[in-house]
């Protein structure tokens, strides 16, 4: 939520709110987006956009979430009007000290996403010296709702962008993303003379699962493969993708062929030992529990840094071809093994 475009958007909302309800200053505060909502509410509220005297000192700072009028609005999810802030039991004076500002009156409204307050918008000191009234509060609530909608849209757009590069069955990256990523990584590897490896993986006996138990079981098995490949391994940077059907590719930036072979061997063993379809799912009377029947044939290839200058495209195509060939060699010579192409 702290992206540059979002900050500019929030600043605009404040400026706009100020045109409707002229005030000396105003702020938008958000909770910590990394804290999951529920019982464990965020314990800090961050100033993400401000205007008015002393406001530059506030942006980026945080206050305890249970503090003052903003804290009350955040916790209760209800808008609030305070005509005489100094006499208000909920008023928190420490901010005034920091900004050398005197708060006389405040209106504040919650910013919600999915009915949960994630922050607040506040305006301080009505400019024409008349106290804030309920019409002002209604307007601020409209701005708070508008903010919520804009935030939800930008989150949805980000989520949609993420979905378009993901395979919806396994949750891994898809082949479209793979080609972008491998091109980037090969370019980087050639430029910096850094290591880069590719691990190609094809499931053995997958067709039998489809033939014996049906396509639903096959799909479930592939999604479980997504869990195995997506869970990552300590010490390895891996970009795991579903290449198509029951083929998977892992890009290993920074890994030489020995390191990639070690990763591939770990993967081979994990797949061999994994109990697939151990839970009953829709349409099945009992759990299938496939142990030791699903294995993988794996090929490993790495970028070679020779003296001859090669283009990123040809280096990429060679890398893919070699890893693919390694996988076929594993398949041809008995399956459930790793072949490293030197």
C-alpha positions in Angstrom: 0.0 0.0 0.0 3.0 2.3 0.2 3.6 2.5 -3.5 4.4 5.9 -5.0 1.2 6.1 -7.1 -0.9 5.2 -4.1 0.7 8.0 -2.0 0.1 10.6 -4.7 -3.5 9.4 -5.0 -4.0 9.7 -1.3 -2.5 13.2 -1.2 -5.0 14.2 -4.0 -7.9 12.8 -2.0 -6.9 15.0 1.0 -6.5 18.1 -1.3 -9.9 17.3 -2.7 -11.6 16.8 0.7 -10.1 20.1 1.8 -11.8 21.9 -1.1 -15.2 20.7 0.2 -14.5 21.0 3.9 -11.7 23.7 4.2 -9.4 22.9 7.1 -6.0 23.9 8.5 -4.6 20.4 8.2 -5.4 16.8 7.4 -4.0 13.3 7.3 -4.6 9.8 6.1 -3.2 7.0 8.3 -2.9 3.3 7.6 -2.2 0.3 9.7 0.7 -2.1 9.0 -0.4 -4.0 5.9 1.8 -7.0 6.8 -0.3 -7.7 10.0 -3.2 -10.0 9.4 -6.6 -8.6 10.5 -8.7 -10.4 13.1 -7.9 -10.5 16.8 -4.3 -9.3 16.3 -4.9 -5.8 15.0 -2.0 -3.8 13.9 -0.5 -1.9 16.8 0.7 1.1 14.8 -0.9 3.6 12.4 1.3 5.3 9.9 0.9 8.8 8.4 0.9 8.1 4.7 -0.4 11.5 3.4 -0.7 14.9 5.2 -1.2 18.6 4.5 -1.0 21.7 6.7 1.5 23.2 9.2 4.2 20.7 10.3 2.8 17.9 8.2 6.1 17.2 6.5 7.4 16.0 9.9 4.6 13.5 10.2 4.7 11.5 6.9 6.3 8.1 7.4 6.0 8.3 11.2 3.6 6.2 13.2 1.5 6.4 16.3 0.3 3.6 18.5 -3.0 2.4 17.0 -5.0 2.8 20.2 -4.0 6.4 20.5 -6.4 9.4 20.4 -9.4 10.1 18.1 -7.8 8.3 15.1 -7.3 5.2 17.3 -10.9 5.3 18.4 -12.2 5.5 14.8 -9.8 2.8 13.7 -10.8 0.4 16.5 -14.5 1.1 16.3 -14.9 1.5 12.6 -17.2 4.5 13.3 -16.8 8.1 12.2 -16.2 10.8 14.8 -16.6 14.5 15.3 -14.9 16.5 18.1 -15.9 20.1 18.3 -13.6 20.9 21.3 -10.6 18.7 21.0 -8.9 20.0 24.1 -11.8 18.9 26.3 -12.2 15.5 24.5 -11.1 12.5 26.6 -10.0 10.8 23.4 -7.7 13.6 22.2 -4.0 12.9 21.9 -1.9 16.0 22.4 1.6 14.7 21.6 1.2 15.3 17.8 0.6 19.0 18.4 3.8 19.2 20.3 5.7 17.6 17.4 4.1 19.9 14.7 3.9 23.1 16.8 0.2 23.1 15.9 -2.9 23.7 18.0 -5.8 21.3 17.3 -9.2 22.9 18.1 -11.6 20.6 16.3 -11.4 17.3 14.4 -13.5 15.1 12.1 -12.4 11.6 11.3 -13.7 8.7 9.3 -12.6 5.0 8.9 -11.2 3.7 5.6 -12.3 0.1 5.1 -11.5 -2.8 2.8 -13.9 -5.8 3.0 -15.7 -4.1 6.0 -12.5 -4.1 8.0 -11.0 -0.7 9.0 -7.4 -0.5 7.6 -6.9 3.2 8.3 -8.5 6.6 8.8 -8.9 10.0 7.2 -9.0 13.1 9.4 -9.4 16.9 9.0 -8.4 19.4 11.7 -9.6 22.9 12.4 -12.5 24.1 10.1 -11.0 27.1 8.4 -13.8 29.6 8.8 -13.6 29.1 12.6 -17.0 27.5 12.8 -17.0 24.0 14.3 -17.3 21.0 12.1 -20.9 19.8 11.7 -22.6 16.6 10.7 -22.7 17.7 7.0 -18.9 17.9 7.1 -18.7 14.5 8.6 -21.0 13.1 5.9 -18.7 14.5 3.2 -15.6 13.1 4.9 -17.3 9.7 5.0 -17.9 9.9 1.3 -14.2 10.7 0.8 -13.3 7.7 3.0 -15.5 5.4 0.9 -14.0 6.8 -2.3 -10.5 6.1 -0.9 -11.5 2.5 0.0 -12.8 2.0 -3.6 -9.6 3.4 -5.2 -7.4 1.2 -2.9 -9.5 -1.9 -3.6 -9.2 -1.2 -7.3 -5.4 -0.8 -7.2 -5.1 -4.0 -5.0 -7.3 -5.9 -7.5 -5.3 -4.6 -10.4 -2.1 -5.8 -8.7 -3.8 -9.1 -7.9 -5.0 -9.4 -11.5 -1.6 -8.7 -12.9 -0.2 -11.4 -10.6 -2.9 -13.9 -11.7 -2.2 -13.3 -15.4 1.4 -14.7 -14.9 0.2 -17.6 -12.7 -1.0 -21.1 -13.7 -4.4 -21.4 -12.1 -4.1 -25.1 -11.4 -0.7 -25.2 -9.6 -0.3 -21.6 -8.5 3.2 -21.7 -10.1 4.2 -19.2 -12.8 3.0 -20.0 -16.2 4.9 -20.5 -19.5 4.3 -16.9 -20.6 6.0 -15.7 -17.5 8.7 -18.3 -17.9 9.9 -16.9 -21.3 10.1 -13.4 -19.9 11.9 -14.5 -16.8 14.5 -16.8 -18.5 15.3 -14.1 -21.1 15.9 -11.6 -18.3 18.0 -14.0 -16.3 20.1 -15.1 -19.3 20.8 -11.5 -20.2 21.9 -10.8 -16.6 24.0 -13.9 -16.5 25.9 -13.0 -19.7 26.4 -9.4 -18.7 27.7 -10.2 -15.2 29.3 -13.5 -16.0 27.1 -15.0 -13.2 25.9 -18.6 -12.9 22.5 -19.6 -14.1 20.9 -23.1 -14.3 17.7 -24.6 -15.6 15.9 -27.7 -14.2 13.5 -29.5 -16.6 11.1 -32.0 -15.0 8.5 -34.4 -16.5 6.4 -36.7 -14.4 6.7 -40.4 -15.0 3.4 -42.5 -15.2 1.2 -39.4 -15.0 -0.9 -40.7 -17.9 -1.8 -43.8 -16.0 -3.2 -41.7 -13.2 -5.5 -40.0 -15.7 -6.5 -43.3 -17.3 -7.1 -45.1 -14.1 -8.6 -42.5 -11.8 -9.9 -39.8 -14.2 -8.9 -36.3 -15.1 -10.1 -34.9 -11.8 -7.5 -37.0 -10.0 -4.9 -35.9 -12.5 -5.7 -32.2 -11.9 -5.5 -32.7 -8.2 -2.1 -34.4 -8.5 -0.7 -31.5 -10.6 -1.9 -29.0 -8.0 -0.1 -31.0 -5.3 3.0 -30.8 -7.5 2.6 -27.1 -7.3 2.8 -27.3 -3.5 6.1 -29.4 -3.7 7.7 -27.0 -6.2 6.3 -23.9 -4.7 7.4 -24.6 -1.2 11.0 -23.7 -2.0 14.2 -24.9 -0.5 16.5 -23.1 2.0 19.6 -21.9 0.3 18.1 -22.0 -3.3 16.6 -19.1 -5.3 14.1 -20.8 -7.6 11.6 -19.5 -10.1 9.2 -22.5 -10.5 6.9 -22.6 -13.5 4.5 -25.0 -15.0 5.6 -25.5 -18.6 2.6 -27.3 -19.8 0.8 -30.6 -19.1 2.9 -32.5 -16.5 6.1 -30.7 -17.4 7.7 -28.2 -15.0 10.7 -25.9 -15.3 12.7 -24.3 -12.5 15.1 -21.3 -13.1 17.9 -21.2 -10.6 19.7 -17.8 -10.8 23.2 -17.9 -9.3 23.4 -21.7 -9.3 26.1 -23.6 -11.2 25.5 -27.2 -12.5 26.6 -28.9 -9.2 24.2 -26.8 -7.1 21.4 -27.2 -9.6 22.0 -31.0 -9.7 21.8 -31.0 -5.9 18.5 -29.2 -6.0 17.2 -31.5 -8.8 18.1 -34.6 -6.7 16.3 -33.2 -3.7 13.3 -32.6 -5.9 13.4 -36.1 -7.4 13.5 -37.6 -3.9 10.7 -35.4 -2.6 8.4 -36.4 -5.5 9.3 -40.1 -5.1 8.5 -40.1 -1.4 5.4 -37.9 -1.5 2.1 -39.5 -1.0 -0.2 -38.0 -3.7 -4.0 -37.8 -3.4 -4.0 -38.8 0.2 -7.2 -36.9 0.9 -10.6 -37.8 -0.5 -11.9 -35.1 -2.8 -15.1 -34.3 -4.5 -16.4 -37.2 -6.7 -14.1 -39.8 -5.0 -15.5 -42.4 -2.5 -12.1 -43.0 -0.9 -8.6 -41.4 -0.9 -6.4 -42.8 -3.6 -3.0 -42.5 -1.7 -0.4 -42.9 -4.5 2.9 -43.7 -2.8 6.1 -44.3 -4.8 4.2 -44.5 -8.1 4.7 -41.0 -9.3 8.3 -40.1 -10.0 10.1 -37.5 -12.2 12.6 -37.6 -15.0 14.8 -34.5 -14.6 17.3 -32.6 -16.8 19.8 -30.0 -15.7 21.7 -27.5 -17.9 23.7 -24.3 -17.1 24.8 -21.2 -19.0 28.3 -21.6 -20.3 30.6 -18.6 -20.2 33.0 -19.0 -23.1 35.2 -16.5 -24.8 32.9 -16.4 -27.9 30.2 -13.7 -27.7 26.7 -15.1 -27.9 23.4 -13.3 -27.9 21.0 -13.7 -25.0 18.4 -15.3 -27.4 20.7 -18.0 -28.6 22.1 -18.6 -25.1 18.5 -18.9 -23.8 17.5 -21.3 -26.5 20.6 -23.5 -26.0 19.9 -23.6 -22.2 16.3 -24.7 -22.7 17.2 -27.3 -25.4 20.0 -28.8 -23.2 17.8 -29.0 -20.1 15.0 -30.6 -22.2 17.4 -33.1 -23.7 18.7 -34.0 -20.2 15.1 -34.7 -19.2 14.6 -37.0 -22.2 17.8 -38.8 -21.5 16.6 -39.5 -17.9 13.3 -40.7 -19.4 15.0 -43.0 -21.9 17.4 -44.5 -19.5 14.9 -45.8 -16.9 13.0 -42.7 -15.5 13.1 -41.3 -11.9 16.6 -39.9 -12.3 18.6 -36.7 -12.9 20.7 -36.1 -16.0 23.1 -33.1 -15.9 24.1 -31.8 -19.4 27.7 -30.6 -19.2 
